[in-house]
Amino acid sequence: MHSPTRLAILGALRQVQQINFADLQASLELSTAELSRQLGILEKEELVDIAKFREQRRAVTRVRLSPAGRERFDEYLGELRKVVRAEIE
């Protein structure tokens, strides 16, 4: 989760219910290979759910934060906030 790329992915997913792979790729300006690799890591850690299906003869991949992933990411953000507050004080 600590990788800047994975944090960006999780942050983007936190703002939506789900997103098409292509839209996520465009918003993060990542190559197909890099986004696929990073999503594979996040999926293995059960932080994201990936669904692949056909829509009007086109392959579509949708990504979302898993419920556990949302909880873990929120906890992670809470810990980061504590660190930032400690640095300010």
Secondary structure as UniProt FT lines:
FT   HELIX           4..14
FT   STRAND          19..20
FT   HELIX           21..28
FT   HELIX           32..44
FT   TURN            45..46
FT   STRAND          48..55
FT   TURN            56..57
FT   STRAND          58..65
FT   HELIX           67..88
//
